[in-house]
Amino acid sequence: NDKAQQIAEDIRHSVETYLRFTVTVGIGRPVADLQELRQAYRSAVSALDYRLMLGTNRVISITDMEGRRSDGASLPTSCEKALIVGVKTGTREEVRRAIAEIILHLKTSNLPIEHCYIRIQKIILSLLQALDELGGGAPEPFGDRVNPLTHIYSFKTLEDIEGWLSDTCLRAIGRISEARNDFSETQIRKAEAFIKEHYRDEGLSLKAVCREVHMSGSYFSALFQQHTGKTFIEYLTAQRMEKARELLKFSDLKTYEIAARVGYADPHYFSVLFKKTTGETPSEFRQRTAVGGL
């Protein structure tokens, strides 16, 4: 996935630089052999649906947005697909518009009500699958102890079904948003713990952290800054400087020894960075805190 991300980013950058227009690249789920290539393509196309959330001129990986593997079910029709995309991306107006178009189509098709029920049931099944894939808790948006596939028979008009389906989809958007936020927070907490555990490693990199939390670099960077208020480098530097201050204050280690213990092989670079971060050289900090402790 890292290699695909890099290749896609190179393509996007080259198109923008040399052809003077922008593209958005979708990365699908990896597959084991050529027979599954169609599934990989479909998941890459699905990744592009998230342009509604993330914007254009970027690389979007389906595993960043949906995590788990899809079972490769057939794609819904255009209106139904627009509905599922709207629910996934939290685009409420898109959801309302798609439902209105579906209901209008059913009204003008002169189908028997039984056939309309079947069509709505297919849409519900697509919604259930999307909720399950995204970890949004499939049953909840439909109400406690409610079987949505049979509940629709309690409605006598398409207008009633439209209202119920709209309310249900809007609740589903809320559940998916909560699940995505919970997952994001969990992964960021995991990344923070990994950084705090490995800050001494001079080679600790953004790529290593992304590999630990199974996210692409661009998506993780945006999410990490959103949750912590710092870039990866700023956060790592803050951790290292905090540990350096502790060692300067409570140990007799030399500056070069402290630099090595907090991940810097070059003691001069460490001293420069320490002063830039704290406003004092390591020696000045140690002297001030030692005097303050008397």
C-alpha positions in Angstrom: 0.0 0.0 0.0 2.9 2.4 0.7 4.3 1.7 -2.8 0.9 2.3 -4.4 0.5 5.5 -2.4 3.9 6.8 -3.6 3.3 5.8 -7.2 -0.1 7.5 -7.2 1.3 10.6 -5.6 4.0 10.8 -8.2 1.5 10.5 -11.0 -0.8 13.1 -9.4 2.2 15.5 -9.0 3.5 14.9 -12.5 0.1 15.5 -14.1 -0.3 18.8 -12.2 3.3 19.9 -13.0 3.6 19.0 -16.6 0.0 18.8 -17.9 -1.3 21.8 -15.9 -4.5 20.2 -14.6 -5.3 18.2 -11.4 -6.4 14.7 -10.9 -7.7 12.7 -7.9 -6.4 9.1 -7.7 -8.2 6.3 -6.0 -6.3 3.3 -4.5 -8.3 0.1 -4.1 -7.7 -2.8 -1.8 -4.8 -5.2 -2.7 -5.7 -8.5 -4.3 -3.9 -11.8 -4.5 -4.2 -12.6 -8.2 -5.4 -11.3 -11.5 -8.8 -12.9 -11.2 -9.6 -10.4 -8.4 -8.4 -7.4 -10.3 -12.0 -6.3 -11.0 -12.7 -6.1 -7.3 -9.6 -4.0 -6.8 -10.7 -1.6 -9.5 -14.2 -1.3 -8.0 -12.8 -0.5 -4.6 -10.5 2.1 -6.2 -13.5 3.7 -7.9 -15.3 3.6 -4.5 -12.4 5.5 -3.0 -13.0 8.3 -5.4 -16.5 8.8 -3.9 -14.7 10.3 -0.9 -13.8 13.4 -2.9 -17.0 14.8 -1.4 -15.4 14.7 2.0 -11.7 15.2 1.3 -11.7 17.4 -1.8 -10.0 16.9 -5.2 -6.3 16.9 -6.3 -5.2 14.2 -3.9 -4.7 10.5 -3.5 -7.4 8.6 -1.6 -7.0 5.1 -0.4 -10.1 3.0 0.3 -8.4 1.4 3.3 -8.0 4.8 4.9 -11.7 5.5 4.6 -13.3 2.1 5.1 -10.7 -0.2 6.6 -12.2 -3.6 6.2 -12.5 -5.6 3.0 -15.7 -5.4 0.9 -17.3 -8.7 -0.1 -17.4 -7.5 -3.7 -21.2 -7.2 -4.0 -22.5 -5.8 -7.2 -22.8 -2.0 -7.4 -26.2 -0.4 -7.0 -27.9 1.6 -9.8 -27.0 5.3 -10.2 -29.7 6.7 -7.7 -29.0 3.9 -5.2 -25.3 4.4 -5.5 -25.7 8.1 -4.9 -27.6 7.3 -1.8 -25.0 5.0 -0.4 -22.2 7.4 -1.3 -24.1 10.2 0.5 -24.5 8.1 3.6 -20.8 7.0 3.6 -19.6 10.6 3.2 -22.1 12.3 5.4 -23.5 14.4 2.6 -27.1 15.0 3.9 -28.3 16.9 0.9 -27.0 14.2 -1.4 -29.0 11.6 0.6 -32.2 13.6 0.5 -31.9 14.2 -3.2 -31.1 10.6 -4.0 -34.1 9.4 -1.9 -36.4 11.9 -3.6 -35.2 10.7 -7.0 -35.7 7.0 -6.0 -39.3 7.7 -4.8 -40.1 9.8 -7.8 -38.9 7.0 -10.1 -41.1 4.5 -8.2 -44.1 6.8 -8.5 -43.7 7.3 -12.2 -42.9 3.7 -13.0 -46.4 2.5 -12.2 -45.0 -0.5 -10.5 -47.3 -2.5 -8.1 -46.7 -1.6 -4.5 -45.3 -5.1 -3.9 -42.6 -4.4 -6.4 -41.9 -1.0 -4.8 -41.4 -2.8 -1.5 -38.9 -5.2 -3.1 -37.0 -2.2 -4.6 -36.8 -0.5 -1.2 -35.7 -3.7 0.4 -32.8 -3.9 -2.0 -31.8 -0.4 -1.0 -32.0 -1.3 2.7 -29.8 -4.3 2.1 -27.2 -2.0 0.5 -27.4 0.3 3.5 -27.0 -2.5 5.9 -23.9 -3.7 4.0 -22.4 -0.2 4.0 -23.0 0.2 7.7 -21.5 -3.1 8.5 -18.4 -2.4 6.4 -17.9 1.0 8.0 -18.5 -0.3 11.6 -21.5 2.0 12.0 -23.7 -0.6 13.8 -26.1 -1.9 11.1 -29.3 -2.3 13.2 -29.3 0.8 15.2 -30.4 3.5 12.7 -33.5 1.5 12.0 -34.6 1.4 15.6 -34.5 -1.2 18.4 -35.9 -4.6 17.6 -37.0 -3.4 14.2 -36.5 -5.6 11.1 -36.3 -2.9 8.3 -37.0 -5.5 5.6 -40.4 -6.2 7.1 -41.0 -2.9 8.7 -41.6 -1.2 5.4 -44.9 -3.2 5.0 -46.4 -1.0 7.7 -46.3 2.0 5.3 -49.1 2.4 2.9 -47.7 5.1 0.6 -44.4 6.0 -1.0 -44.5 9.3 0.8 -44.5 7.5 4.1 -41.6 5.3 3.0 -39.7 8.4 1.8 -40.0 10.1 5.2 -39.0 7.0 7.1 -36.0 6.2 4.7 -34.8 9.8 5.0 -34.9 9.8 8.8 -33.2 6.4 8.8 -30.4 7.4 6.5 -29.7 10.6 8.4 -29.4 8.5 11.6 -27.1 6.2 9.8 -24.9 9.1 8.8 -24.6 10.0 12.5 -23.7 6.4 13.4 -21.0 6.2 10.7 -19.6 9.6 11.7 -19.3 8.4 15.3 -17.7 5.1 14.4 -15.2 6.9 12.1 -14.3 9.4 14.8 -13.9 6.7 17.4 -11.7 4.7 15.0 -9.6 7.8 14.2 -9.2 8.7 17.8 -8.1 5.1 18.6 -5.5 5.1 15.9 -4.2 8.5 16.8 -3.9 7.4 20.5 -2.1 4.3 19.3 0.3 6.5 17.2 1.0 8.8 20.2 1.8 5.8 22.4 4.1 4.4 19.7 5.9 7.8 19.5 6.3 8.0 23.2 7.7 4.5 23.4 10.1 4.9 20.5 11.2 8.6 20.7 14.7 7.5 21.6 15.1 5.9 18.2 17.0 8.3 15.9 15.4 6.6 12.9 11.8 7.0 14.0 9.9 8.3 11.0 6.4 9.2 9.8 6.5 6.2 7.6 7.2 3.9 10.6 4.3 5.3 12.6 1.9 5.1 9.6 2.9 1.4 9.1 2.1 0.8 12.8 -1.4 2.3 12.5 -2.1 1.1 8.9 -2.7 4.5 7.4 -1.3 6.3 4.4 1.1 9.2 5.1 -1.1 12.0 3.7 -4.2 10.8 5.5 -2.5 10.2 8.8 -0.7 13.5 8.7 -4.0 15.4 8.3 -5.7 13.4 10.9 -2.8 13.6 13.4 -2.6 17.4 13.2 -6.4 17.6 13.5 -6.4 15.6 16.7 -3.1 16.8 18.3 -2.7 20.3 16.9 0.8 19.4 15.9 2.5 17.9 12.9 4.3 14.6 13.4 7.7 16.3 13.6 6.4 18.9 16.0 4.9 16.3 18.2 8.1 14.1 18.1 10.3 17.1 18.9 8.1 18.1 21.8 8.4 14.6 23.3 12.1 14.6 22.9 12.6 18.0 24.4 10.4 17.2 27.3 12.5 14.1 28.1 15.7 16.2 27.5 14.5 18.8 30.1 13.9 16.0 32.6 17.4 14.6 32.1 19.0 18.0 32.3 17.2 18.7 35.6 17.4 15.4 37.3 20.6 13.7 36.0 24.3 14.5 35.7 24.5 13.2 32.1 26.5 15.2 29.7 24.7 17.1 26.9 25.9 14.7 24.2 24.7 11.8 26.3 21.3 13.3 26.8 21.1 14.1 23.0 21.7 10.4 22.3 19.1 9.3 24.8 16.4 11.4 23.2 17.1 10.4 19.6 19.8 12.8 18.3 23.1 11.5 17.2 24.5 15.0 16.6 24.8 16.9 20.0 25.3 20.2 18.2 22.0 19.8 16.3 20.3 18.8 19.6 21.6 22.0 21.3 20.4 24.2 18.5 17.0 22.6 18.4 16.8 22.7 22.2 17.4 26.5 22.2 15.0 27.0 19.4 12.3 25.1 21.3 12.9 26.4 24.8 14.7 29.7 24.3 17.7 28.4 26.3 20.8 26.3 25.6 20.9 23.0 27.5 23.6 24.5 29.8 21.5 27.6 30.6 18.4 25.4 31.3 20.4 23.2 33.6 21.9 26.1 35.5 18.6 27.9 35.9 16.7 24.9 37.1 19.5 23.9 39.4 19.5 27.4 41.0 15.8 27.3 41.2 15.9 24.1 43.0 18.1 25.4 45.8 
